[in-house]
């Protein structure tokens, strides 16, 4: 396997699911729908994605491969997905508070 593909395998496997979660994050709740909401949603998705990429690279670099080379991929996938959901969840909760008055 190519080293670039191996480093970003978790990213390649999760891209379709992140697309689904991103669309759901932007669609619900249906109101309010202004420019501020669209910008906030875009920034939140970019931050979630960036946190995921940084986490998978960190996890693969720090994984103990004495139990097998695949452990780096497993750790990167588990930790990266958790970080993506955590950032998106915090953004979802903050969105309700920040954009309530608009």
Buried (B, 14 or more C-beta within 10 A) or exposed (E): EEEEEEBBBBBEEBEEEBEEBBEEBBEEEEEEEEEEBEEBBEEBBEBBBEBBBEBBBBBBEEBEEEEEEEBBBBBBBBBBBEBBEEBBEEBBEEBEEEBEEE
